[in-house]
Amino acid sequence: MQLGRHRLFAVAMILAAVGVPLPASAGDAASPDATGWTVYGGVGASNAGLFTAGDVDGALANVELRAPALDVPSWLGSPRPTLGVDVATEREGISDVYAGLTFTFLRYGDLSLEGQLGGALHDAKLSGDPSGRELGCRALFHLGLDVDWRVTENWSAQLYASHMSNADLCDENNGYESAGFRLGYHF
């Protein structure tokens, strides 16, 4: 049985979120961010991924808020409730809001690899768009990966990638991706 590229990506992200998270270090199961809030802000590019179809180029402004980690076993990667928004800077761009959990997979010194799993709502056309950006459903799955570098106690710099798809639950499933850079303030 052959999985479509969107399903394969979704399955890989779910397996990573459930099976791969590691504690921050051998002596400390929680990441330094686990007890505090973080707000991120940055810029990204639309249509910047391997799985995106169609012509949806343009810039995005991204803002994201992460709450303290949930009180769950540390092997779950210190999941943090996350709420974010991407605002397209061009009239024909795609804007979205997303929510879910952010997991810390791996921490090495001041660097960490994190992933997100959740849902999103967007403003793109569902079908019949000549640009090829038909997403099929208003509500989509949202997956993300980021590499975070803790520059100081309160500031970090982050490269991120985001993927939205309906996993073939609707007629059209072109998917949509963005990638960019953001700064985080931890408090």
N, C-alpha and C positions, 0 to 999 in steps of 0.2 A: 504494500500500500504506500503510495507516494503522497506526502503532505505538501500543500501549497506553501509558498514562501512565508506568507503571513502566519499561518498556523505553526510552521516550524519555528519561527521567531518567537511566537507566543509561548509555545511549549518550552523552548530553551529558557526564556525569562522566568517562567513559573518554576521550572526545575532548579534554576539558579537561586531563586528567592527562597525555596523550601529546603534545598539540600546543601547549598554551598556556604552560607554565612558562617564566618569565623569570628571568635571573640577578638576584641581590640588587641590584647596581648595575653600572654600566658597567665599573668597575675591579675588582670583586670578584664572582666567580662563585658563591661559597658564601655561604649565609646565616650570620649570627652564631651560630646554633644548631647548625650542621653538625658541629662537632667535639665537642659535649657532649651530656649526657643532660638530659632534661626530665621532670618529673613534674607532672601536672595533677590538680586536685581541684575539684569543684564540684557544682552542683545543676542539674537539668533538669526539664522537663515532658514527660510521655508524651502521645502523640496530638497532638503540636504541629507539624503539617506539612500541606502541601498534598495529599500523596498517601496519607495514612493513612485507613483505613476502620475503622468500628466504634467502640465505646465503651471506650477504654482510658485514661481520664484518671487522673492521679496524678503524684506527684513521683518523681524518681530521684536517687540519689547516683551521681556519675561520678568514676572515677579512671582516669588514662591515663598510660602510660609511653612515652616516645619515646627511641630510641637515637640515637647519632650517625649522620650521613648515610652512605649507602653510597658506595663509591668508584666512581662512574659519571660519565659526561659531565654537565657542569653544565646543559645544555639540558633534562635530565630533571627539573629542579626540586629537586635535592638530596633524593632520597627517603630518608625516615627510617623504619626499622622501628618499628611502633607496636603496643602491646598495651593494651587497655582493658576496663573492666567498667562496666556500668550496673546498679545494684541498686534495684529497686522498693521504695518505702517502704510501699506498701499490699499486702495479701495477694493481691488480684486483679491486681496490676500485672505487667508483663513485665520480667524481668531478662535480661541477656545479657552475653556476653564476646565481644570482637572482636579481630582482628589484621589487620595489613596494612601498607601504606606510606602515609606522609604526605608530600605534595608541596607545595613552596612555589611558588605560581603567580606572585605579584607581591609586591614589597616596595617600600614608599614610606616612607622615614624609619623611624619606629618601628612602623609598621603593616605587617602582611603578610596576604595572602589565601592560605589553605592548603586542600588537599583531601585526602581519604583514599579509598583503594580497597583492599578486602580482603574478609574473610569474617567471619561471626558465628554463634554458637550461642545459642539462646534457650530459655526455659522455658514459652512459651505453648502452648496447645492447638493441634494441627495442623489439626483440623477438628471440626465439631459444637459449637462454642462459640456460645451464643446472643448474646454481646456483639458478635460480628462481627469478632473479632480472630484469625481463623483464618489462620495463616501458611503452612500447607501442608507445609513441610519444616522439619526441625530445624536444618539448616545453611542460612544465607542469605548473599547478597551484602551487604556493608556499604559504604556510601558516606557521606562526610561533607564538610562545608565549615566553615571557621572563619575568623574575623577576629581576629588576635592583635595586641595592643598591648603593646609592650615598655616597661614603666613604668620599670624600672631595669635594670642589667646582669643581675641574677639573677631578677627578677620580671616576669611579664606577666599581663595580663588578657585573657580570650578569650570571645567569643560563638561558640557552636557549634550546628550542626544535623547530625542523623544520620538516615540512611534505611537500612532493611533490607528486602529483598525477595528472592523466589526467581526473579524474572524469568520467571514463568509456566512454570517447570520442574516444578512440582507442581500438583495439582488446584486448590488454593486459593492465592490470591496477594493477600491484602488489604494487605500491606505494613505497615510500622510505622515511625514517626518519633518523634524526640525533639529538643528544643532546650533550650539553657540557657546558663549562665555558669560559668566556671571560672577559677581562678588557677593559674599555672604557676611552678614554681621551676626555674631553669636552672643546672646544675652541671657 
